[in-house]
Amino acid sequence: MGLGDCGKLGKVFLSVLNAIFLLLGLGLLIAGILVRINAISSDVTPALNTVNVGDFQLGDLSHNLSIIFIVVGAFIVVIAGLGLIGACCEVKCMLIVYAILVLIVLIIKLAAVILWFQMRSKFDDTVKKTMKESLEKTFENDTLDSNEPISNAWNYVFLTFDCCGVVNNTDFSKTPWCTKSGSCKNNQATIPRTCCEGVDESSYTKAGADCSNTATKGYNKKGCYEAVEDLISTYGNAFIGISITVMVIELLAIVFALVICRRSGSDSKPM
């Protein structure tokens, strides 16, 4: 069963594209694994899960995205091998299955990209406000072992992202820590000890008075909204760039697979 010039060209292009496709699939898989390994800790997620972005909770966002890209990346690696075999050996049934699977991946990827842009369009409008509301309602103590898990989680947020408050260190004035009870209410502190520079879970209780009591120096000036936005943007931009590149390759792969199928059939001659 022979191929015409267009079919031969399609075979070459499909083989090359699938080699690239395989590499990009591995890249997507590795990126997803790295996000999974470096996912936001379980100590932090209770605070971030009080913030909704569309239908998603902010704390679970990186976890969910990492799973999506790991699954899609692995799927791409498998079907890239299928496409290479189908193109090189001109196996028509394999090429048809390959084209169908690539189309499924393309639809999933397109939905993920649309969902990402939809989420980002809502991010600036809603997340900052929701984070401030959560902090003002739930932050009750500047410790990691209080009876309020969300308050503890906010302190883990400050330690993990080296940030303070949502926008800045003035965001605590309306929190229960300052209005009901706590060292702020008792005029013993101005900002949480977990906002101080260079402290961790074991050393935050030794934060200096210049930091926690007077907020004159030695504290993290970046707000946590900015810190979370930077984290999401860093991983998000990488995922979008990879995804768009893969989608273009997927379209070309489908076209060339169908060309080979058509030519291998139309160019066959009876014995």
C-alpha positions as CSV (number, residue, x, y, z in Angstrom):
1,M,0.0,0.0,0.0
2,G,1.8,3.2,-1.2
3,L,1.5,6.8,-0.5
4,G,1.4,9.8,-2.8
5,D,3.6,12.8,-2.5
6,C,1.2,14.5,-0.1
7,G,0.9,11.3,2.0
8,K,4.6,10.9,2.1
9,L,5.0,14.5,3.2
10,G,2.3,13.9,5.8
11,K,4.1,10.9,7.1
12,V,7.3,12.8,7.6
13,F,5.6,15.7,9.2
14,L,3.5,13.4,11.5
15,S,6.6,11.5,12.6
16,V,8.5,14.8,13.4
17,L,5.4,16.3,15.1
18,N,4.9,13.2,17.3
19,A,8.5,13.4,18.4
20,I,8.0,17.0,19.4
21,F,4.6,16.0,20.8
22,L,6.3,13.4,23.0
23,L,8.8,15.9,24.4
24,L,6.1,18.5,25.1
25,G,4.0,15.8,26.8
26,L,6.9,14.9,29.0
27,G,7.4,18.6,29.7
28,L,3.8,19.0,30.8
29,L,4.0,15.8,32.9
30,I,7.2,17.0,34.7
31,A,5.8,20.5,35.3
32,G,2.6,18.9,36.8
33,I,4.7,16.7,39.0
34,L,6.9,19.6,40.2
35,V,3.7,21.6,41.1
36,R,2.4,18.6,42.9
37,I,5.6,18.2,44.9
38,N,5.8,21.9,45.7
39,A,2.1,22.3,46.3
40,I,0.9,24.6,49.0
41,S,1.1,22.8,52.3
42,S,-1.9,21.4,54.2
43,D,-1.2,23.9,57.0
44,V,-1.9,26.8,54.6
45,T,-4.8,25.5,52.6
46,P,-7.6,26.0,55.3
47,A,-7.1,29.8,55.1
48,L,-6.9,29.9,51.3
49,N,-9.9,27.6,50.9
50,T,-12.0,30.3,52.5
51,V,-11.4,32.2,49.2
52,N,-13.4,31.0,46.2
53,V,-12.4,31.7,42.6
54,G,-15.4,30.9,40.5
55,D,-16.3,27.3,41.5
56,F,-12.9,26.6,42.9
57,Q,-11.3,27.1,46.3
58,L,-8.0,28.9,46.1
59,G,-6.2,26.6,48.4
60,D,-7.0,23.5,46.3
61,L,-6.3,25.2,42.9
62,S,-2.6,24.3,42.6
63,H,-3.4,20.7,43.7
64,N,-6.2,20.4,41.1
65,L,-4.2,21.9,38.3
66,S,-1.2,19.7,39.0
67,I,-3.4,16.6,38.7
68,I,-5.0,17.8,35.5
69,F,-1.7,18.4,33.8
70,I,-0.1,15.2,35.1
71,V,-3.0,13.1,33.6
72,V,-3.0,15.1,30.4
73,G,0.8,14.9,30.1
74,A,0.8,11.2,30.6
75,F,-2.0,10.7,28.1
76,I,0.0,12.8,25.5
77,V,3.1,10.6,26.0
78,V,1.1,7.4,25.4
79,I,-0.7,8.6,22.3
80,A,2.5,10.2,20.9
81,G,4.0,6.7,20.8
82,L,0.8,5.4,19.1
83,G,1.1,8.1,16.5
84,L,4.7,7.4,15.7
85,I,4.0,3.7,15.2
86,G,0.9,4.4,13.1
87,A,2.7,6.9,10.9
88,C,6.0,5.0,10.4
89,C,4.2,1.7,9.7
90,E,1.2,3.2,7.9
91,V,-1.2,1.3,10.1
92,K,-4.6,2.9,9.2
93,C,-6.6,1.7,12.2
94,M,-3.9,3.0,14.6
95,L,-3.9,6.4,12.9
96,I,-7.7,6.7,13.2
97,V,-7.6,5.8,16.9
98,Y,-4.7,8.2,17.3
99,A,-6.6,11.0,15.7
100,I,-9.6,10.4,17.9
101,L,-7.5,10.4,21.1
102,V,-5.7,13.6,20.0
103,L,-9.0,15.3,19.4
104,I,-10.2,14.3,22.9
105,V,-7.0,15.7,24.4
106,L,-7.4,18.9,22.4
107,I,-10.9,19.4,23.7
108,I,-9.8,18.9,27.3
109,K,-6.8,21.2,26.9
110,L,-9.0,23.9,25.3
111,A,-11.4,23.7,28.1
112,A,-8.6,23.9,30.7
113,V,-7.1,27.0,29.0
114,I,-10.6,28.7,28.8
115,L,-11.1,27.9,32.4
116,W,-7.8,29.4,33.4
117,F,-8.5,32.7,31.6
118,Q,-11.9,32.8,33.1
119,M,-10.4,32.3,36.5
120,R,-7.8,34.9,36.0
121,S,-10.4,37.5,34.8
122,K,-12.1,37.1,38.1
123,F,-9.0,37.0,40.2
124,D,-8.3,40.7,40.7
125,D,-12.0,41.5,41.1
126,T,-12.9,39.1,43.8
127,V,-9.9,37.4,45.4
128,K,-8.4,40.3,47.2
129,K,-11.8,41.4,48.7
130,T,-12.6,37.8,49.7
131,M,-9.2,37.3,51.3
132,K,-9.6,40.4,53.4
133,E,-13.0,39.4,54.5
134,S,-11.7,36.0,55.5
135,L,-8.8,37.5,57.5
136,E,-11.0,40.0,59.3
137,K,-13.4,37.2,60.3
138,T,-11.1,34.4,61.2
139,F,-7.7,35.7,62.4
140,E,-7.8,35.5,66.2
141,N,-4.2,34.7,67.3
142,D,-0.7,35.0,66.1
143,T,0.2,31.4,67.0
144,L,0.3,28.1,65.1
145,D,-1.4,26.1,67.8
146,S,-4.6,27.9,68.8
147,N,-8.0,26.3,68.8
148,E,-8.9,28.0,65.6
149,P,-7.5,26.1,62.6
150,I,-8.2,28.8,60.0
151,S,-6.4,31.4,62.2
152,N,-3.5,29.0,62.5
153,A,-3.5,28.6,58.7
154,W,-3.3,32.3,58.2
155,N,-0.1,32.3,60.3
156,Y,1.2,29.5,58.1
157,V,0.4,31.6,55.1
158,F,2.5,34.4,56.5
159,L,5.4,32.1,57.2
160,T,5.2,30.2,53.9
161,F,4.9,33.1,51.5
162,D,7.0,35.7,53.6
163,C,4.0,38.1,53.5
164,C,1.9,40.1,56.0
165,G,-1.8,40.8,55.8
166,V,-3.7,40.7,52.5
167,V,-2.5,44.0,51.1
168,N,-0.1,45.1,53.9
169,N,0.4,45.0,57.6
170,T,-2.5,47.4,58.3
171,D,-5.1,44.8,57.5
172,F,-5.2,43.4,61.1
173,S,-7.1,46.4,62.7
174,K,-10.5,44.8,62.1
175,T,-9.6,41.2,62.9
176,P,-10.8,39.5,66.2
177,W,-7.1,39.5,67.2
178,C,-7.3,43.3,67.5
179,T,-11.0,43.9,68.3
180,K,-12.0,41.0,70.7
181,S,-9.0,39.3,72.2
182,G,-5.3,38.8,71.6
183,S,-2.0,40.5,72.0
184,C,-3.1,43.2,69.5
185,K,-6.2,44.0,71.6
186,N,-4.0,44.2,74.7
187,N,-1.7,46.6,72.9
188,Q,1.2,44.1,73.2
189,A,1.6,43.7,69.4
190,T,0.9,45.6,66.2
191,I,1.4,42.8,63.7
192,P,1.6,39.0,64.1
193,R,5.0,37.5,65.0
194,T,4.6,35.3,62.0
195,C,5.0,38.4,59.8
196,C,8.5,39.0,60.9
197,E,11.4,38.5,58.6
198,G,13.6,35.4,58.9
199,V,11.3,33.5,61.3
200,D,9.9,30.0,60.9
201,E,7.6,27.6,62.8
202,S,10.2,27.1,65.5
203,S,11.5,30.6,65.9
204,Y,8.5,33.0,65.3
205,T,7.9,33.2,69.1
206,K,11.3,34.9,69.5
207,A,10.5,37.7,67.0
208,G,11.9,41.0,68.1
209,A,9.9,43.8,69.6
210,D,10.8,46.2,66.7
211,C,8.9,43.8,64.4
212,S,5.8,42.6,66.2
213,N,5.3,45.3,68.8
214,T,6.0,48.4,66.8
215,A,6.2,47.2,63.2
216,T,9.1,49.6,62.6
217,K,11.5,47.2,60.9
218,G,12.2,43.6,60.3
219,Y,8.8,42.5,59.0
220,N,7.6,41.2,55.6
221,K,6.1,44.2,53.7
222,K,4.6,42.2,50.8
223,G,0.9,41.5,51.1
224,C,-0.2,37.8,50.8
225,Y,-2.5,38.7,47.9
226,E,0.5,39.7,45.9
227,A,2.5,36.7,47.0
228,V,-0.3,34.2,46.0
229,E,-0.9,36.0,42.7
230,D,2.8,35.8,41.9
231,L,2.8,32.1,42.6
232,I,-0.2,31.4,40.4
233,S,1.1,33.6,37.6
234,T,4.5,31.9,37.6
235,Y,3.0,28.4,37.2
236,G,0.0,29.5,35.2
237,N,2.0,31.3,32.5
238,A,4.2,28.2,32.0
239,F,1.2,25.9,31.8
240,I,-0.6,28.2,29.3
241,G,2.5,28.5,27.1
242,I,3.0,24.8,27.0
243,S,-0.7,24.1,26.5
244,I,-1.1,26.4,23.5
245,T,2.0,25.0,21.9
246,V,0.7,21.5,22.4
247,M,-2.7,22.4,21.0
248,V,-1.2,23.7,17.7
249,I,0.8,20.5,17.4
250,E,-2.3,18.4,18.1
251,L,-4.3,20.1,15.3
252,L,-1.5,19.5,12.8
253,A,-1.1,15.9,14.0
254,I,-4.9,15.2,13.4
255,V,-4.7,16.7,9.9
256,F,-1.6,14.7,8.9
257,A,-3.0,11.5,10.4
258,L,-6.1,11.8,8.3
259,V,-4.0,12.7,5.2
260,I,-2.0,9.5,5.6
261,C,-5.2,7.4,6.1
262,R,-6.8,8.9,3.0
263,R,-3.7,8.6,0.8
264,S,-2.9,5.1,1.9
265,G,-6.3,4.0,0.9
266,S,-6.7,6.0,-2.4
267,D,-3.2,5.2,-3.6
268,S,-3.5,1.5,-3.2
269,K,-3.6,-0.5,-6.4
270,P,-5.2,-3.9,-7.1
271,M,-2.8,-6.7,-7.7
